[in-house]
């Protein structure tokens, strides 16, 4: 029974952890965020495997280059997507957050695609950063697919009312030291475990501040979360960047399908006694040298690196210049193919 619950959670758990369904209730203890509903036409564009950026992402010169092959045509290129209202709204909201933001969809950030941005960072400053990350991220595509799952019942046997739309979430950008992020595990409404999110890296301050870290996170949980969040079993992430200062980052379902157990094994979490909030914290207590990082799994694909190196004689100064040129060429080639089909018909 416990093993099953750790693997397959009802869709209502997933819905309750969807960002727009919980943010308003916990905004006071969270980083300022803005949720933007993604229109259907943008959802279809994000699902399309062809990586072509919308017209709004391109300068006048770039658009002219794309359309050079159509000077003798009766109609202009109609294949390159454009979402002027949605793109304008994104720009306005990024400005509202101070000019830069952290991007995610309902559940996850596009951490598998950070390599595609000019600075290889999760910080987005404009619509080009946003569209590049979303188009290149398999993680975010999986998030969008989850919204097609049927609504299930919650752990008490009643239906959970959730918003089933797809959202773009922009969080005000903050520089966060990875050693201040923690993942917290809740079962039967008891906080049972705490792990550094930057596992298995060593951070000396965690050992010296161990008791304060537990107390600060536990106080926040008991005062702000325990009696407000609707699920019995769940995971939440926080930033504890100073004594007595903890910020909520996210919620996710309790189970290996949706959440990484980090310093714990799921079997261990299922065997920890509940009924009192006395969390166990696990961390590296000594520097064990260089440890593998999961983020290394999300680097630039090697086939792209190989093509870039082979094309370096073409004069590209950066990988981003190379990718932008290839994207423009893809637009041109895609539409020429369509024209050839039309002529054949």
Beta strands, then each sheet from edge to edge (+ up, - down):
strand 1: 33-37
strand 2: 101-104
strand 3: 123-124
strand 4: 167-172
strand 5: 181-187
strand 6: 190-196
strand 7: 234-242
strand 8: 245-253
strand 9: 280-282
sheet 1: 1+ 4- 2+ 3-
sheet 2: 8+ 7- 5+ 6- 9-
end
